[in-house]
Amino acid sequence: MAVLKFPPIDTADENGLLALGGDLELTTLLLAYRSGVFPWPISDEFPLAWFSPDPRGVINFSDLKVNKRLKRSLKNSGLTLTFNKDFDAVIEACGEVPRNKQSGTWITSPIIYSYQRLFDDRRAYSVEAWDGESLVGGIYGVCIDGIISGESMFHFKSNASKLCLVALLYLLNEADITWLDTQMVTPVVGSLGGKDIPRSDFLTRLKESPLRSRDEIFPEQLNLDFLNSF
């Protein structure tokens, strides 16, 4: 049964844990993201966990750091960028790639199934980096109204996920969405300019973000010449 209401955000504990239980129905996920909440399964031994951390990780387009060395590497990578071409492959790869200091994955089979449904409803997206016919990097996230999150990313080739993230931020900025919700600041996100902001500021951004559909943001493909704008 779909969740009808989450507890008040300010009741989350020091780790951001807000609630346990519930489901991953489409309406539940829409309510969660619109409320500044996201699911993050702890393990198969615990009920489904919902988080709203304070502070919250974001990356602003104005803070994006693409230095000359990285820009040159990305431009000469020979990779091809596509969008929403193979969501299933991206989310599955994100769930399979080993993570530092993590013995398992939070991208469980129920998470994959539910986010595939979000994608079918045009409320989730994927960015893909290809080396010829091989998928070598990607990001997936949600695209609900003007709320854009980066849920997870992976790479099998150096800097492939960074290329996807830079391209994503470029396209968001072109659509007048000047920031991306990263939930937390990972080393990769931090190296590109990500930072923590107070949860109260994050919630204000959610209310003020311009409404954009997935089709308004993402083309089918993007030439690497977009890197010349940095």
Backbone as CSV, one residue per row, in Angstrom:
resi,resn,N_x,N_y,N_z,CA_x,CA_y,CA_z,C_x,C_y,C_z
1,MET,0.847,-1.200,0.000,0.000,0.000,0.000,0.879,1.245,0.000
2,ALA,0.541,2.205,-0.832,1.361,3.407,-0.981,1.379,4.228,0.304
3,VAL,2.532,4.851,0.570,2.673,5.741,1.717,1.913,7.030,1.425
4,LEU,1.121,7.472,2.384,0.321,8.688,2.209,0.988,9.919,2.794
5,LYS,1.881,9.715,3.785,2.518,10.849,4.440,3.780,10.388,5.152
6,PHE,4.832,11.206,5.083,6.054,10.939,5.822,6.065,11.759,7.110
7,PRO,6.831,11.323,8.112,6.951,12.124,9.338,7.561,13.479,9.015
8,PRO,7.401,14.458,9.898,8.038,15.761,9.678,9.539,15.603,9.457
9,ILE,10.066,16.341,8.504,11.473,16.215,8.133,12.395,16.429,9.334
10,ASP,12.044,17.358,10.206,12.944,17.680,11.307,12.978,16.606,12.396
11,THR,12.231,15.509,12.191,12.308,14.398,13.146,13.342,13.361,12.717
12,ALA,14.009,13.567,11.595,15.069,12.646,11.166,16.199,12.653,12.191
13,ASP,16.850,11.499,12.386,17.930,11.441,13.371,19.206,12.057,12.821
14,GLU,20.295,11.971,13.580,21.543,12.630,13.188,22.146,12.057,11.910
15,ASN,21.740,10.856,11.543,22.210,10.255,10.296,21.272,10.522,9.121
16,GLY,20.190,11.225,9.384,19.226,11.525,8.335,18.105,10.514,8.215
17,LEU,18.127,9.471,9.051,17.086,8.443,8.987,15.762,9.030,9.466
18,LEU,14.765,8.974,8.596,13.470,9.588,8.888,12.400,8.562,9.224
19,ALA,12.386,7.430,8.508,11.313,6.457,8.694,11.768,5.079,8.238
20,LEU,11.086,4.060,8.750,11.323,2.675,8.352,10.019,2.064,7.884
21,GLY,10.112,1.228,6.862,8.931,0.536,6.381,8.362,1.174,5.124
22,GLY,7.130,0.829,4.814,6.511,1.371,3.603,6.849,0.547,2.382
23,ASP,6.688,1.153,1.238,6.849,0.448,-0.029,7.545,1.342,-1.039
24,LEU,7.712,0.811,-2.237,8.355,1.557,-3.318,7.394,1.772,-4.485
25,GLU,6.120,1.924,-4.153,5.134,2.218,-5.191,5.462,3.561,-5.850
26,LEU,4.999,3.728,-7.067,5.269,4.958,-7.812,4.818,6.186,-7.046
27,THR,3.613,6.155,-6.488,3.099,7.329,-5.774,3.912,7.602,-4.508
28,THR,4.430,6.553,-3.879,5.268,6.732,-2.693,6.568,7.439,-3.056
29,LEU,7.194,7.008,-4.138,8.451,7.627,-4.564,8.240,9.087,-4.969
30,LEU,7.159,9.369,-5.658,6.871,10.752,-6.037,6.685,11.622,-4.801
31,LEU,5.942,11.118,-3.816,5.742,11.854,-2.573,7.069,12.067,-1.858
32,ALA,7.888,11.035,-1.820,9.172,11.115,-1.111,10.062,12.203,-1.699
33,TYR,10.295,12.153,-2.995,11.212,13.116,-3.608,10.669,14.538,-3.544
34,ARG,9.374,14.690,-3.674,8.790,16.023,-3.555,8.897,16.560,-2.128
35,SER,9.106,15.658,-1.164,9.229,16.044,0.243,10.678,16.148,0.692
36,GLY,11.629,15.891,-0.217,13.030,15.927,0.157,13.512,14.654,0.822
37,VAL,12.862,13.533,0.525,13.149,12.236,1.142,13.534,11.245,0.044
38,PHE,14.414,10.308,0.360,14.760,9.269,-0.605,14.950,7.929,0.103
39,PRO,14.697,6.817,-0.608,14.893,5.492,-0.004,16.357,5.076,-0.089
40,TRP,16.799,4.379,0.938,18.171,3.876,0.955,18.178,2.594,1.783
41,PRO,17.907,1.465,1.141,17.872,0.201,1.881,19.181,-0.047,2.632
42,ILE,19.067,-0.368,3.924,20.235,-0.620,4.747,20.745,-2.036,4.525
43,SER,19.847,-3.002,4.586,20.183,-4.396,4.307,18.888,-5.175,4.208
44,ASP,19.002,-6.425,3.770,17.811,-7.273,3.662,17.222,-7.600,5.029
45,GLU,17.995,-7.393,6.088,17.556,-7.751,7.432,16.744,-6.624,8.088
46,PHE,16.719,-5.440,7.471,16.015,-4.296,8.043,14.869,-3.870,7.127
47,PRO,13.845,-3.228,7.704,12.779,-2.664,6.861,13.346,-1.575,5.956
48,LEU,12.604,-1.250,4.920,13.007,-0.192,4.001,13.228,1.108,4.769
49,ALA,14.380,1.761,4.518,14.737,2.988,5.236,14.577,4.204,4.327
50,TRP,14.099,5.300,4.921,13.899,6.559,4.209,14.737,7.639,4.889
51,PHE,15.450,8.422,4.083,16.396,9.393,4.614,16.103,10.813,4.131
52,SER,16.442,11.762,4.994,16.453,13.179,4.638,17.579,13.819,5.450
53,PRO,18.827,13.683,4.975,19.989,14.117,5.771,20.115,15.634,5.871
54,ASP,20.761,16.048,6.937,21.081,17.455,7.154,22.528,17.519,7.636
55,PRO,23.452,18.035,6.813,23.214,18.762,5.558,22.953,17.816,4.384
56,ARG,22.637,18.421,3.242,22.314,17.688,2.022,23.357,18.005,0.961
57,GLY,23.764,16.992,0.212,24.750,17.195,-0.838,24.129,17.708,-2.125
58,VAL,24.735,18.728,-2.704,24.298,19.266,-3.992,25.542,19.652,-4.792
59,ILE,25.355,19.836,-6.081,26.400,20.430,-6.900,25.756,21.505,-7.762
60,ASN,26.228,22.720,-7.619,25.723,23.850,-8.395,26.502,23.969,-9.696
61,PHE,25.806,24.334,-10.746,26.500,24.528,-12.021,27.569,25.603,-11.882
62,SER,27.288,26.637,-11.109,28.243,27.732,-10.952,29.503,27.297,-10.198
63,ASP,29.423,26.194,-9.451,30.575,25.694,-8.701,31.312,24.584,-9.434
64,LEU,30.797,24.178,-10.597,31.361,23.046,-11.317,32.821,23.299,-11.686
65,LYS,33.666,22.352,-11.350,35.106,22.476,-11.596,35.524,21.506,-12.705
66,VAL,35.817,22.069,-13.864,36.350,21.275,-14.976,37.679,21.920,-15.350
67,ASN,38.761,21.438,-14.751,40.055,22.056,-15.035,40.556,21.671,-16.424
68,LYS,41.625,22.302,-16.856,42.125,22.103,-18.223,42.502,20.650,-18.476
69,ARG,43.108,20.028,-17.489,43.526,18.639,-17.670,42.329,17.719,-17.845
70,LEU,41.313,17.888,-16.998,40.119,17.057,-17.105,39.381,17.344,-18.404
71,LYS,39.254,18.616,-18.755,38.573,18.988,-19.994,39.250,18.341,-21.195
72,ARG,40.576,18.397,-21.243,41.318,17.796,-22.352,41.112,16.283,-22.382
73,SER,41.125,15.666,-21.200,40.920,14.226,-21.125,39.536,13.828,-21.618
74,LEU,38.522,14.594,-21.221,37.159,14.290,-21.641,36.974,14.490,-23.138
75,LYS,37.534,15.586,-23.673,37.378,15.872,-25.097,38.076,14.820,-25.963
76,ASN,39.189,14.274,-25.445,39.962,13.301,-26.216,39.609,11.856,-25.879
77,SER,38.552,11.666,-25.115,38.210,10.319,-24.642,37.696,9.409,-25.748
78,GLY,37.147,10.020,-26.804,36.572,9.208,-27.871,35.238,8.587,-27.513
79,LEU,34.655,9.024,-26.393,33.390,8.461,-25.936,32.206,9.154,-26.591
80,THR,31.099,8.465,-26.613,29.839,9.002,-27.127,28.841,9.074,-25.986
81,LEU,28.129,10.175,-25.906,27.128,10.368,-24.857,25.717,10.171,-25.405
82,THR,24.910,9.409,-24.668,23.490,9.292,-24.984,22.686,9.474,-23.708
83,PHE,21.370,9.650,-23.884,20.498,9.897,-22.744,19.247,9.036,-22.861
84,ASN,18.949,8.328,-21.774,17.739,7.503,-21.698,17.706,6.411,-22.751
85,LYS,18.874,5.969,-23.167,18.961,4.924,-24.179,18.939,3.533,-23.562
86,ASP,19.598,3.364,-22.413,19.664,2.034,-21.792,19.652,2.170,-20.273
87,PHE,18.540,2.637,-19.755,18.395,2.835,-18.310,18.666,1.549,-17.545
88,ASP,18.127,0.437,-18.034,18.280,-0.831,-17.324,19.745,-1.193,-17.142
89,ALA,20.536,-1.040,-18.192,21.954,-1.393,-18.115,22.689,-0.487,-17.134
90,VAL,22.324,0.790,-17.099,22.997,1.735,-16.203,22.694,1.410,-14.748
91,ILE,21.429,1.228,-14.396,21.099,0.981,-12.997,21.644,-0.365,-12.536
92,GLU,21.645,-1.353,-13.414,22.196,-2.653,-13.052,23.707,-2.571,-12.850
93,ALA,24.390,-1.807,-13.695,25.841,-1.644,-13.540,26.154,-0.904,-12.243
94,CYS,25.349,0.109,-11.919,25.556,0.839,-10.657,25.417,-0.088,-9.454
95,GLY,24.527,-1.066,-9.563,24.319,-1.994,-8.459,25.395,-3.049,-8.346
96,GLU,26.113,-3.298,-9.442,27.103,-4.373,-9.456,28.526,-3.903,-9.189
97,VAL,28.804,-2.614,-9.441,30.168,-2.112,-9.280,30.547,-2.072,-7.800
98,PRO,31.682,-2.660,-7.407,32.112,-2.619,-6.005,32.359,-1.187,-5.546
99,ARG,31.990,-0.886,-4.310,32.192,0.436,-3.727,33.169,0.336,-2.564
100,ASN,33.986,1.350,-2.386,34.909,1.382,-1.265,34.154,1.342,0.061
101,LYS,34.616,0.465,0.962,34.077,0.352,2.324,32.618,-0.109,2.340
102,GLN,32.151,-0.726,1.228,30.793,-1.256,1.192,30.855,-2.735,0.826
103,SER,30.236,-3.570,1.667,30.246,-5.008,1.418,29.105,-5.450,0.508
104,GLY,28.096,-4.591,0.357,26.956,-4.931,-0.485,26.516,-3.735,-1.292
105,THR,25.261,-3.765,-1.734,24.723,-2.652,-2.513,23.343,-2.296,-2.006
106,TRP,23.040,-0.985,-2.033,21.687,-0.558,-1.675,20.772,-0.617,-2.892
107,ILE,21.357,-0.848,-4.072,20.557,-0.928,-5.294,20.076,-2.371,-5.431
108,THR,19.067,-2.689,-4.653,18.515,-4.039,-4.577,17.569,-4.303,-5.751
109,SER,17.143,-5.534,-5.875,16.191,-5.865,-6.937,14.912,-5.052,-6.846
110,PRO,14.328,-4.844,-5.635,13.140,-3.986,-5.549,13.420,-2.543,-5.971
111,ILE,14.609,-2.016,-5.631,14.973,-0.665,-6.064,15.045,-0.611,-7.588
112,ILE,15.711,-1.578,-8.191,15.837,-1.597,-9.653,14.459,-1.639,-10.304
113,TYR,13.606,-2.520,-9.841,12.269,-2.644,-10.420,11.490,-1.346,-10.285
114,SER,11.539,-0.733,-9.101,10.755,0.481,-8.854,11.252,1.661,-9.672
115,TYR,12.569,1.785,-9.819,13.102,2.897,-10.605,12.920,2.653,-12.103
116,GLN,12.839,1.403,-12.511,12.458,1.115,-13.898,11.037,1.589,-14.163
117,ARG,10.170,1.423,-13.194,8.801,1.921,-13.332,8.792,3.448,-13.387
118,LEU,9.633,4.079,-12.560,9.755,5.540,-12.632,10.218,5.969,-14.014
119,PHE,11.178,5.228,-14.559,11.689,5.553,-15.892,10.585,5.413,-16.936
120,ASP,9.819,4.338,-16.847,8.716,4.139,-17.796,7.675,5.249,-17.697
121,ASP,7.574,5.842,-16.501,6.642,6.952,-16.274,7.295,8.293,-16.608
122,ARG,8.504,8.242,-17.164,9.258,9.438,-17.558,9.621,10.306,-16.354
123,ARG,9.798,9.663,-15.200,10.186,10.366,-13.974,11.596,9.979,-13.528
124,ALA,12.299,9.230,-14.344,13.696,8.900,-14.069,14.451,9.001,-15.387
125,TYR,15.768,9.128,-15.303,16.592,9.326,-16.499,17.888,8.528,-16.369
126,SER,18.584,8.412,-17.475,19.931,7.842,-17.453,20.807,8.595,-18.437
127,VAL,22.073,8.690,-18.085,23.101,9.238,-18.970,24.081,8.103,-19.237
128,GLU,24.417,7.882,-20.513,25.296,6.775,-20.869,26.534,7.263,-21.608
129,ALA,27.677,6.692,-21.263,28.919,6.943,-21.998,29.327,5.642,-22.682
130,TRP,29.574,5.739,-23.990,29.866,4.553,-24.791,31.253,4.642,-25.401
131,ASP,31.939,3.541,-25.386,33.180,3.377,-26.136,32.863,2.404,-27.256
132,GLY,32.541,2.955,-28.430,32.026,2.109,-29.495,30.663,1.581,-29.101
133,GLU,30.542,0.255,-29.051,29.273,-0.371,-28.673,29.250,-0.761,-27.200
134,SER,30.300,-0.444,-26.462,30.405,-0.854,-25.065,30.014,0.283,-24.126
135,LEU,29.144,-0.017,-23.180,28.759,0.947,-22.159,29.863,0.994,-21.104
136,VAL,30.500,2.155,-20.941,31.652,2.247,-20.047,31.432,3.220,-18.884
137,GLY,30.289,3.860,-18.830,30.004,4.773,-17.731,28.565,5.231,-17.788
138,GLY,28.070,5.690,-16.643,26.693,6.168,-16.652,26.251,6.709,-15.309
139,ILE,25.135,7.406,-15.342,24.461,7.947,-14.163,22.966,7.676,-14.341
140,TYR,22.288,7.400,-13.238,20.822,7.417,-13.296,20.312,8.234,-12.124
141,GLY,19.114,8.737,-12.274,18.519,9.537,-11.214,17.056,9.776,-11.498
142,VAL,16.450,10.608,-10.672,15.038,10.922,-10.857,14.888,12.307,-11.461
143,CYS,13.783,12.487,-12.128,13.452,13.744,-12.804,11.966,13.988,-12.561
144,ILE,11.673,14.497,-11.381,10.291,14.662,-10.939,9.986,16.145,-10.851
145,ASP,9.162,16.639,-11.775,8.897,18.072,-11.876,10.237,18.771,-12.116
146,GLY,10.639,19.653,-11.217,11.941,20.295,-11.349,12.971,19.707,-10.409
147,ILE,12.644,18.577,-9.802,13.531,17.926,-8.839,14.397,16.914,-9.578
148,ILE,15.672,17.200,-9.679,16.582,16.314,-10.395,17.624,15.797,-9.415
149,SER,17.681,14.493,-9.283,18.683,13.897,-8.397,19.623,13.012,-9.198
150,GLY,20.833,12.890,-8.687,21.762,11.893,-9.202,21.819,10.775,-8.187
151,GLU,21.270,9.619,-8.512,21.181,8.526,-7.543,22.489,7.747,-7.435
152,SER,23.062,7.389,-8.556,24.301,6.603,-8.531,24.947,6.684,-9.904
153,MET,26.259,6.401,-9.944,26.965,6.375,-11.219,28.067,5.323,-11.167
154,PHE,28.560,4.962,-12.330,29.600,3.944,-12.428,30.514,4.273,-13.594
155,HIS,31.680,3.662,-13.608,32.557,3.767,-14.779,33.406,2.517,-14.910
156,PHE,33.605,2.112,-16.142,34.524,1.032,-16.486,35.746,1.582,-17.222
157,LYS,35.689,2.868,-17.555,36.797,3.559,-18.215,37.045,4.871,-17.486
158,SER,38.287,5.236,-17.328,38.654,6.420,-16.563,37.880,7.659,-17.026
159,ASN,37.313,8.377,-16.069,36.606,9.648,-16.272,35.272,9.521,-17.004
160,ALA,34.834,8.301,-17.309,33.566,8.150,-18.040,32.382,8.662,-17.220
161,SER,32.377,8.374,-15.919,31.265,8.856,-15.096,31.339,10.366,-14.897
162,LYS,32.567,10.905,-14.840,32.705,12.361,-14.728,32.159,13.044,-15.976
163,LEU,32.398,12.458,-17.138,31.859,13.020,-18.378,30.337,13.042,-18.312
164,CYS,29.737,11.960,-17.822,28.282,11.903,-17.711,27.759,12.965,-16.752
165,LEU,28.446,13.153,-15.633,28.003,14.133,-14.645,28.129,15.557,-15.165
166,VAL,29.231,15.868,-15.833,29.417,17.204,-16.393,28.358,17.472,-17.468
167,ALA,28.090,16.479,-18.303,27.067,16.636,-19.340,25.692,16.853,-18.731
168,LEU,25.391,16.110,-17.666,24.111,16.270,-16.982,23.942,17.686,-16.449
169,LEU,24.964,18.198,-15.784,24.879,19.554,-15.233,24.768,20.599,-16.334
170,TYR,25.443,20.372,-17.436,25.346,21.290,-18.574,23.903,21.339,-19.090
171,LEU,23.283,20.179,-19.266,21.924,20.139,-19.792,20.923,20.736,-18.808
172,LEU,21.132,20.480,-17.516,20.243,21.082,-16.516,20.329,22.598,-16.568
173,ASN,21.540,23.113,-16.646,21.709,24.564,-16.695,21.059,25.157,-17.949
174,GLU,21.152,24.438,-19.069,20.497,24.892,-20.296,18.982,24.962,-20.121
175,ALA,18.452,24.144,-19.202,17.014,24.140,-18.925,16.667,25.025,-17.731
176,ASP,17.618,25.894,-17.317,17.427,26.827,-16.201,17.298,26.132,-14.854
177,ILE,17.824,24.911,-14.757,17.936,24.216,-13.480,19.414,24.256,-13.122
178,THR,19.754,25.030,-12.136,21.156,25.382,-11.905,21.873,24.490,-10.898
179,TRP,21.240,23.411,-10.458,21.862,22.549,-9.455,21.321,21.132,-9.550
180,LEU,22.064,20.220,-8.954,21.696,18.801,-8.938,21.734,18.304,-7.494
181,ASP,20.709,17.577,-7.101,20.692,16.928,-5.791,21.569,15.675,-5.867
182,THR,22.631,15.645,-5.065,23.494,14.464,-5.031,23.316,13.676,-3.733
183,GLN,22.442,14.162,-2.855,22.110,13.515,-1.585,23.277,13.562,-0.605
184,MET,24.452,13.159,-1.048,25.663,13.277,-0.240,26.809,13.669,-1.166
185,VAL,27.915,14.081,-0.578,29.057,14.508,-1.375,30.105,13.392,-1.374
186,THR,30.158,12.636,-2.461,31.168,11.597,-2.615,32.482,12.242,-3.052
187,PRO,33.606,11.512,-3.008,34.870,12.089,-3.476,34.802,12.616,-4.906
188,VAL,34.136,11.891,-5.802,34.033,12.344,-7.187,33.208,13.619,-7.272
189,VAL,32.069,13.645,-6.597,31.220,14.835,-6.610,31.960,16.014,-5.989
190,GLY,32.670,15.771,-4.907,33.432,16.839,-4.265,34.520,17.387,-5.163
191,SER,35.170,16.505,-5.929,36.249,16.957,-6.811,35.732,17.848,-7.927
192,LEU,34.439,17.739,-8.246,33.847,18.544,-9.318,33.111,19.778,-8.778
193,GLY,33.158,19.976,-7.462,32.554,21.179,-6.901,31.349,20.957,-6.023
194,GLY,31.000,19.705,-5.748,29.862,19.434,-4.891,30.096,19.911,-3.472
195,LYS,29.014,20.232,-2.762,29.140,20.719,-1.394,27.872,20.384,-0.613
196,ASP,27.977,20.499,0.706,26.826,20.307,1.579,26.132,21.645,1.819
197,ILE,24.801,21.600,1.866,24.022,22.773,2.240,23.032,22.366,3.320
198,PRO,22.566,23.316,4.148,21.567,22.980,5.169,20.312,22.381,4.532
199,ARG,19.715,21.424,5.218,18.509,20.796,4.687,17.410,21.824,4.449
200,SER,17.309,22.820,5.303,16.284,23.846,5.121,16.475,24.585,3.804
201,ASP,17.724,24.848,3.430,18.004,25.493,2.147,17.636,24.571,0.994
202,PHE,17.928,23.296,1.167,17.592,22.319,0.131,16.084,22.275,-0.108
203,LEU,15.312,22.253,0.966,13.852,22.200,0.834,13.320,23.460,0.151
204,THR,13.945,24.597,0.421,13.549,25.828,-0.262,13.830,25.713,-1.755
205,ARG,14.972,25.120,-2.109,15.295,24.940,-3.530,14.266,24.059,-4.225
206,LEU,13.811,23.021,-3.527,12.804,22.147,-4.133,11.560,22.925,-4.521
207,LYS,11.132,23.826,-3.648,9.916,24.601,-3.910,10.104,25.602,-5.042
208,GLU,11.336,26.085,-5.208,11.596,27.148,-6.184,12.084,26.634,-7.532
209,SER,12.403,25.355,-7.627,12.963,24.818,-8.874,11.942,24.884,-10.009
210,PRO,12.341,25.341,-11.188,11.392,25.439,-12.308,10.922,24.058,-12.765
211,LEU,9.674,23.961,-13.144,9.108,22.691,-13.580,9.628,22.353,-14.973
212,ARG,10.174,21.171,-15.101,10.679,20.706,-16.388,10.394,19.210,-16.528
213,SER,9.925,18.811,-17.691,9.742,17.392,-17.956,11.062,16.795,-18.438
214,ARG,11.153,15.487,-18.416,12.366,14.826,-18.886,12.667,15.189,-20.328
215,ASP,11.646,15.245,-21.155,11.853,15.530,-22.571,12.339,16.953,-22.816
216,GLU,12.036,17.860,-21.879,12.504,19.240,-22.013,13.983,19.380,-21.674
217,ILE,14.522,18.430,-20.954,15.903,18.524,-20.495,16.874,17.742,-21.371
218,PHE,16.489,16.522,-21.722,17.446,15.608,-22.338,17.230,15.422,-23.831
219,PRO,18.286,15.622,-24.622,18.231,15.231,-26.030,18.542,13.731,-26.118
220,GLU,18.571,13.194,-27.307,18.956,11.788,-27.448,20.469,11.627,-27.343
221,GLN,21.194,12.656,-27.785,22.648,12.558,-27.837,23.242,13.956,-27.667
222,LEU,24.506,14.024,-27.276,25.169,15.314,-27.078,26.596,15.204,-27.582
223,ASN,26.956,16.101,-28.499,28.320,16.140,-29.019,29.267,16.672,-27.944
224,LEU,30.473,16.139,-27.901,31.425,16.560,-26.876,31.894,18.000,-27.047
225,ASP,31.464,18.651,-28.105,31.796,20.068,-28.268,31.199,20.921,-27.155
226,PHE,30.227,20.397,-26.420,29.655,21.171,-25.314,30.731,21.516,-24.282
227,LEU,31.799,20.741,-24.240,32.879,20.999,-23.289,33.611,22.309,-23.561
228,ASN,33.449,22.835,-24.770,34.088,24.117,-25.097,33.508,25.276,-24.285
229,SER,32.338,25.046,-23.675,31.699,26.110,-22.896,32.318,26.244,-21.500
230,PHE,33.222,25.334,-21.157,33.858,25.398,-19.845,35.261,25.990,-19.938
